[in-house]
Amino acid sequence: MTATEQLLKTLELIKQERQADLEQYRQKVLLRPLTQRVKEGATWYPIKLVRDYIGTGERIILELQRIHPSDQPHSFQSGKLVSLFCNASGKPEKEHTQAVINYVKDDIITITLNSDEVPDWIEDGQLGLDIMFDEMTYKEMEYSLNKVIKAEGDRVAEFREIFLGEGEIQTSTATPTSNHHQVSRNFLNESQLHALNKIVSARDVAFIHGPPGTGKTTTLVQAIVVTHKLEGQVLVCTPSNAAIDLLVDKLSEQGLNVIRIGHPARVTEQTLSKTLDARIATHHSFSELRTLRKKMEQVRAAAFKFKRNFGHQEKNQRRQLKEEARALKSDADMLEFYIINDLLQSADVICSTLVGSSHPVLRGRRFKTVFIDEAAQSLEPACWIPLLKCQRAILAGDHFQLPPTIKSPEAAKGGLARTLFEKGISKHPDLASMLQVQYRMHEAIMKFSSHYFYKDELVAHESVRSELLRPNQPPIEFIDTAGCGYTEQQDPETLSRFNLDEANLLIQQVEKLVDEVGVEAWLEQGITMGIIAPYRAHVTHLQKQAEASDILEPIYKLISINTVDAFQGQERDVIAISFVRSNEKAEVGFLGDIRRTNVAMTRARKKLIMIGDSATLGSHPFYVELLEYVQANGFYKSAFEVG
């Protein structure tokens, strides 16, 4: 297929994905009665207003609370679009306004309104919040794909051929100056310096391949610092708000002037001061802008004080006041435009999510280089959005860790799960640098992943190579439940799977480990633990059992229990994995995506516990090799031995 044919296919796949996402939303929200939406976590109702206040960028923030406390799972999380509605009028959900979630904690939720004033019906009671469908993201992705398809004779057309077609790659002879090298040597090891050199000498594209724990973020930050010194302003993007906020913090620590583009509600507390909204409020011309806006509001209010029954003179007065308000608004808009441009011009680095790079304030702006982090977790259409603005692209990620989240299985199978990073790195392996020294885990925990995914090229740094939780304790334990009759079950409503006996065994093993180390030592050393399962239903059972454990109760704040996705980019001293699947047909299902298992295993620093049924897992070649590895190294036990 030509590059254009591939893009046309990707366009169809993203439309398919949009349809699947919309259908899920329809099923969960639009077609469900209120009581069912509440039960399934797509709606909070009833809620009450705790307080309202003005936040960053003069935006209205509401703090709301559930009237009936609940600990059931729900879909509300930072950055999501929601609809605040009122049922008090007797016409269900007639009154509503849109907002974005700042944060959620227990039964309290904070949202930023997308409108300029608090709705008057907020005092009527019977308030609720619905999750909304994010239409804009799909529009931006489809728009960018169409631009790339139609591109002719420009840099975008060249990028299209480089990534997907027969485009020739050119390298320049530029290298970091000795001064840059010296700065970088203080921070980077040899394989990281090699990656930095590749980035600096790349004319078109370069790839940083960062396996778990190899310091991809550190390398990327230094590469951005050097690129800024050589070229000036740099654009930096990631697929998620959390990932871009991390880079904003790291780049700011390097003394760079960073501006974060995006809705303040989607930004972490510490990154808030770097947002464009917050920077506008600290600009030397902001007080003038505020005065203009205040005057405009006063004039507008005066214009509308006449409600009805007024004559010709009042009509004229109202018209004049409205014209004055319009003139003041025009002046305010011009001043705001000047402030924004002044701030953007002086920024060293502009940071946004991939979709956020389409923000109106960046319209028409061009950058020499864009850095895309977590590119192996980014949908291809989203990556094209910032690429439309740039001359050069540096992509960082690891295509052997979590892929992008895709709602449509058909679209994923059709090729949407294959990222631009993966396509580019397989087409131009000579433009990729793999980081080789990992600073996270014991050598034995690293070795299986290194062999299976990374051609045995990973090296454990001496600071972690032989770090154990306790002396003489094995770094890995695989407990085999084959023959125990621990059969998996399926939740009839959610179709998610769980295995009660395996959950019991895992909690017992974790309790045993805590007893061996001692609760006091555990707390003194602040030992962290992650318990991972591939299925949400199984996670729920593990959470309940852990909460009920007297042994785990004193250290519960140091334990995280979740699916693999929640642990991407994180690490824990101890990781315990429950594989769940145990059936007569030896079906591994979801576990067949071995990248997820790679992520789960490589979160562990000093101790990795795995529990699974070898009779079921052994139907997949990856798990056959894993079982051989644990047996060959003395890490294997049968559940009958530990019961």
N, C-alpha and C positions, 0 to 999 in steps of 0.2 A: 504493500500500500504506500502511496505517496504521502508526504507530510500533510497535505491538505485533506486527503481521504481519511487519514487517521484523526485529524481534528474534527472533521464532519461526523465521524463515528463517536468521538468523545462528546460532541455537542448533543447527539441523540441520547447518549448514556446519562448526561447530566440532567436532561429533560426527564428521563426515566426515573432518575434518583429524586428529582423534585416532586414528581407525581407520587412516588412511594412515600416520601416524607409527608406530603400534603394529605395523602390517604390515611397515614397513621395518625396525623393530627385530627382529621375528620372523625376517625373512629374513636379517638381518645377524648376529644373535646366537643366538636360540633354536634355529633350524633348522640351523645350521651346526655341523659337527664342530670340535673345539678347534683342530686344525691350520689349518683354513681361516679361522677367526675371527682367529687370530694373523696369518695372511698378509694378511688384509684390514684389519687395524688396529682391530678391535672388541674384541680381547682382548690383554692383555700376559701372556705365559706362556713359560717359567717366570720368576718373579721371586724376589728374596730380601729379607729384612728387613735394612735397614742400621742403623736405630735407631728407638726409640719414645720419646716424651716428652710431657709435659703442656703444652698450649698455652693460648691465650686461652680464658677461660670454663671452665677446668678440663677441657677436652676432650682426648682422647687423639689424638696425631698420630703417624702412621707414615711413615717415609721408606723407600721401596722402590726396588729397582734391577733392571733387566732383566739376566738372566744372560747372554743372547746379545745384544750391542749391535746396534741396527738403525736405519737412517735412513729407513725407509719411512714414508709418511704413515699417521697413525692418528687415531682419533676422540676421544682423551683431551685435555681442556682444563679450565682452572679452572672450578670451580662445578658440574661435571657429577656426577651420582649414579653410583656404581660399586658393584659387588659383589666383595668380596675372598673368594676361595675356596681350598680346599685339596684336592688330589687324592691325598694320601698315604694315605688310609684304604683305598684300593682301590675305593671306590665314588665314581666321578667327580663332583666338585663337590658332594659331600654337605654338607661343612662350608662355611658362608659367612656373611658379615656385611656390612652396608651401610656406605658411607662417602661422603664428598664430597671431590672433588679440590681441593687448595689450589693447587698449581702443578706444571707438567711442564717439565723441561729435559733435553734429550737422552734419556738412558736412566734418569734419576732421576724418580720421581714422589712427591709428598707428599700424603697423604690424612688427613682427620679422620674418625675413627670416629663412627658415630651411636649407639654403645653405650658403656657406662660402663667397660668393661674390655677389655684385650687378650685375644682368644680364646686358649684354652690350646693349640689346634692350630697356632698360628703357628710353633712350633718344629719342627713335623713336616716342613717343607720342601714342595716341589712346590706353591708358591703361585701364584696368578694373579689377574688383575683383569679383570672384564667391565664394559662400559658398560651402564647400566640405563635402562629406560624411565621417563620422568618423568610418572607418573600424576597427581600432586598438582596440577600446573599446570592440567591440563584440568578437574579436579574444581572448582577454585576459579573458573575462567572460566564453567563451566556453572552453578554455584551463583549467581554474580553476575548472569548473564543472567536466570535464573528470578526472582530478586528484583526486577529492573527490570521484567520482564513483569508481575509480580503487584502492583507498587506502585500504591497508590491514595491520592489526596489528600495526598501528602507531597512533600518536595523531590525525591526520586528520580523520582516520576511527572512532576514539572515538568521535570526534566532530560531525561527520555525524550522529552517533547513538544518541548522546545527543540532538541535535536539531530536528532530524527527525524520529528517530527510538525508540528503547527500551533501550537506554543507561542509565546506572545508574549515578546519580549525587553524587559527594562526596564533603563534605565541610571540610575545615581545621579548626583548632582551633585558627589560627592567628588572632590577633586583633591589632589595632594601638597602639603604645606605648603611655604612658601618655603625652609624649612630643608632639607627632603627634596630639593627641586628643586636647591638649591645643591650638596648632596652628589652628586646624580646628574649634574649638569652637569660635574663634574670628570671623570666617567667616560664619559658618553654623548654621541653626536652628536644632531643634530636629529631624525632618523627614529627613533632609539632612544628619545629622550625622548618622542616622540609615542606610541610603543608603550607606554611606562611610564604615560603619562596615560590611555591606553585601558584598561590593566589596573586602575589605581586607580579609575577611574570605572565599571568594569563591575559590575553587580549580579549577573549570572548567569554569563556566559561571555565570555572574550576569547581571541583567537588572535594569537600572535607568529609571523609568517611570516619565517623566516630563511634566505635563499639562501646559497650557499657563501661563507664568508669575511666575512660581514656582522656578526659579533660577537653571535650569538644567545645564547651562554652568558653573555657579559658583561652583556647587557641583562637576561637572566633573573635573574642573581644580584642585580643592583641592584633589580629588581622585587620579589624575595623580601625583600631588606633593608628596603625601604620598606613592604611589606605587613606584615612582622613589627612594625615600629614603629607602624603604624596599628591592627593587629588582635591582636597577640600571636602565639601558636604557629601555625606553618605546616607543612603536609604537602607533601613534594616527592617525586615518583616519576618513574622512567624504565623502559623495557622491559628494559634490560640492567644487569648489575652494573657493567660498565666505565663506563657513562654516569652512573650514580648516584654512583659513587666520585669521578668528576671533579667533580661538583657539591658533594659533601661537602667536598672539599679547598678549592674556591673559596669556599664559604660560610664555612668555618672561618677562611680568610684575612681575611674581613670582620669577624671578631671575634664571630661568632654561636656560640652553644652548640648544636652539632649532634649528634644521636644517629642512628647508622646501624643500622637494623633489618635483620637477616639473618644467615645462617650465617657465622661467621668465615672458613671456608674459601673463601667466595665473594667475599672482600673483598681489595683490594690491600693491600700491606704498609703504605703510609703512612696508609691509612684505618682500619687495625685498631684503633688507640687510640680511635676514635670509635664503635666498635660497642657495642651494649648489653652484650654479654658482658664486654668490656674495662672498660667504665664501672662495671659491678657490682663488678669486682675492685678498683676504686679508691675505692669508696664507704666512708664512715666506719664503716658497720655490717658491712662484709664480714668483718672478722676474727672477729666474733661468729658470723656465719653459718658460716664455715669451722670454727670450734671445734665448733659444733653438729653439723655434718656428720661431722666426724672422730669425735666421740663416738658418733654413730649407727652409723657403720661398725664401731667397736670392739664395741659392744653386739650388733650383728647378727652379727659374726664369732663372738662368744662363744656366741650362741644356736645356731649351727650347728656348734660344735666337736664335739658329740655325734653321731657318725655312725650307730651302731646299738647294739642290746643295752643299752638303758638303762631304768631302772625309773621308778616313779611320781614320785619326788622330782626326778629329772633332767627328766622331762616337764614338771613344774610350773615348774622353773627356766627351761627353754627358753621356755615360754609367757610367763612374766614378762619375760624378756629381749626376746622378740619384741614384746610390748606396749610396753616401754620404747623400743625402736627405732622403733616406729610413732609414739609420742608425740614423740620427738625429730625424726622426719621431718616431722611436722605443724608443729612449732615452726619448723623450718628453712624449710619452704614458706611459712609466714606471714611470716617475716622477709624472704625473697627477694621475696615479693609487695610488701611495704612498700618495699624498696630499688628495685625496678623502677618502682613508681608514683612514688616520690620523684624518680627520674631523669627519667622521662617528663614529669612535671609541670613540672620546671624547664627543660626543653629549649626553645630558641627555634625550632628546625627539626627535624622528624623526617623522615628520608630512608629510602626503601626502593625496591625494584623494584615494579612494578605488582602482581605476584602476591604479593610480600613484604608488601604493605600488608594482607594478610589474616592476618598473624601474630597468634597468640593474645594477645600483650601489647597489641595495639591494639584488641582486641575491645571494643565498646561506646564507644570514643573517637570524638568528633566534632570536626571542624575547620571553621573558617570558610572557608578557601581551600585548594585543592590545586593545585599546579603540576605539570603533566605535560610533561616534556621528551622530545624524540625521539618526539612523539605521531604523526608521520606514518610512523613505523616500528613502531608498536604495534598489535597486533591489537585490534579494537574490544572483544571480550569482556574482555580484560585491563584496558582503560581503565575499564570499569564498576566494577572492584573498589574502587579508591580513591574513585570518584565516589559510592559508596554512603555514604561517611562525611562528605561535605562539603556546604557551602552554595553554594560558588562554584568555578568551574573555569577555570584559565588553561592553555591548551594551546600548546606551542611546537614548531615543526618546519618541514619543507619537503616538501610532497607531490610535488615534482619531483625529489627525490633517492630513495634506496633505499626500496622498500616493505618491509612485514614479510616475514620468511621464512616461506613456506608449503610444506608437504610435498605436499599434495594439489592437483594442477593443476585438478581439478574444483571443489574448494572455492574456489580462487583465482578461477577464471572465474565461479563462482556469486556472487561478491561479497565473499568474506572478505578479499580484498586491498585493498578500499576501507576506509580507516580512519575512525574517528570524527572525526579532525582534518579529513580531506578532506570528509566529509559536512557537518561543521559550518561549515567555511570557505566552502563553495559555497552553503550555505543562508543564511548570515549574513555576507556579504562586508564589511559595514559594521563588524563587530566585529573585523576583522583589521587588523593593521598590518604592512606589509612593510618590513623593514630594507633600506636602499638603498645604503649606502656599504660597499664591500667592501675589506678590508685585506690580501688575500692575493695577488692575481695581477695580472700585467701586463694593461693595458687590452685588448690584442688577444686574449688568452686568455679574458678575461671576456666580450667583446662578443657572440660567437655565442650563448652560453647566455643572456645578458641579453635578446637579441632573441627567441630561440626560446621560452624558458620564462617570462621575467619582464617582458614588455612593454617592453623597452628602458629599464627604470627603474633598473638598477644603475649606480652611479658608482664608478670606481676611485679610491681615496684617493691623494692626491699622493705618499705615501710608497712606493707600489708601482706607480703608473700606468705608469712607463716603465723599471722595473727589469729589466735584462737580465742574462743569465749572463755575457756578454762584450759590449763595445761593438760596435755594428753587426751583431750576430748576430740573425737573425730569431727572434722569440719562439715562432713556430709553424712546424713543418714537417709537411706531409702527403705521405707517399711512397706513390704509387699502384702496385700490383703487377699491374694489369690487363694481360693479354697475356703475362705472364711464365711462365705455366704452374705457378704456385704453388698447387697444388690441396690443399684440406683433406683430412684423413683422420679416421677415427673409431676410437677404441679399442674393440675387440670386447667387452671385459669390462665396462668402465665406461660405454660409449657416449659418453664425453666426446670432444670434437674437438681436433685439433691440426693445425698446418701447419708442417712442418719447415723449408721454404725461407723462410717468413716469419719464423720464429724466428731463423734464421741472419742474415737481413737486419737484423733489429732489433738483435741483439747487435753486428753490424758497425757500425751507425750510432751506437750507444751508445759503442763503443770509439773511433770517430772523434771524437766529441764530447769524450771524456776526453783524447784526444791533443791536440785543439785548445786545451783549457783548460790542460792540463798536470797531471800527477799531483800535483806538489808544491803547486800553487795549489789544486787540488781538496781536498787534505788540509788545507792551511792554513786555507782558508775553511770547511771542514766542509760542503761542498756535498752535499746529500742527493738521492737519486734513487729514484723508484718505477717499477717495470716492471709493467704491468697487462695481464692477458689475461682474457677472459670465461670461459675454460674451464680446468678444473683440469689436464687432460692437457697442455695447451699451457704452463701455468705450470711443470709438472714439466720439460718440455723446455728452457724458458728458464733455469730454475735450473741444470740440468746444463751448459748451454753457458756460462752466466755463470761458473760455478765453474771451468770448464776454461780460461777466458780469462786469459792472462798480463797483459794490459793492465788488466783489471778487478780482478785479485787484490789490489793494494795498497789499493784503495778499497772492497773488497767489504763491509766493515762499514757503509758509508754507503748501501748499496743494499738495497731491499726488493723482492721479486718475489712477487706474489700476485694473487688475484682481486679484483674491485672491492670486494666486501663487506668485505674486510680493511682497506680504505683509507677507509671512511666516517669522516668527522670529522677526517681527517688531511690533511697537506699535505707537499709535497716541493719542492725547488728545481726539479728536473727530473722530468717524468713522460713515460714512453714507453709507448704503447698499441699492442698488436698485436690487430687485429680478427679474425684467424684465418679467417673465412668466405670461401671462394672456391670456387664450384661452378657448373656449367653451368645449373642451374635458378634461379640468383640467389636462393637461400633465405638469409635472414639469421637465422632461428631466434631464439635467445636474445637477439640484438642488437636485436630488435624492441622490447624493453623499454628505451626510450631514456633513462629515468631513470638507468639504470646508466651509460650513456655520459656523461650529464651529470655524474654523480659522478666518473667517471674523469678527464674533461677538466679539471674544476675543482679537482683536487688540486694542479695545477701552479702554481708561483709565477712562475718566470722563463722556463721553456722547456717547450714541449709538442711531443713527436714522436708522430705517428700513422702507422701503416702498415696499409694495407688495399687490397682489390681493389674499385675503383670500379664495375666491371661487376656485381659481386654486391651491394655496398652500395647502388648506385644504384636498386635495386628498391624502396627504402623512402624516403618523402618527407623524413624527417629527415636522412638521409645525403645526399640530393640537395642540400638546403640547405647542409649542412656543406661539401660539395665545392664548391658555388658560392662560399661564403664564403672558403675557402682559395685558390681560383683568383683571385677578385677582389682579394685582398690580397697576392698574390705569394708565398703560402706553399706552393704546390703544386709537386711534382716527380714525374716518373715514376721508377720503380725503375731504368729503363734509364740514367737520368742519373747515378745515384749508385752503380751497381753496381761 
